[in-house]
Amino acid sequence: MNQQLQQGKNSVPEAREALNQFKYEVASEIGVPLKQGYNGDLTSAQNGYVGGYMVKKMIDAQKRQMAGK
C-alpha cells in the first residue's frame, strides 16, 4: 500500500487545504463552532456530525456529476 495513505496523508498536497476549508464551511453551515487550532471543547458527536455531513455532501456532489448535472 502507498506509504502516504498508510500515514493518513493526502496523495495530492492541494487536497489537504481544500478538505480543511470544506470542513470549516460545513461546520459553519451546521452550526458547529469549529475553530483553527484546539477544539477539545467540542463533543465527539459534534465532530462526527461535521465529518458525516462532509461525506454526505461529497456523495451528493458525485451523484450529481455522474448524472451529468
Helices and strands as residue ranges (DSSP letters): H 3-6, H 13-30, H 44-66
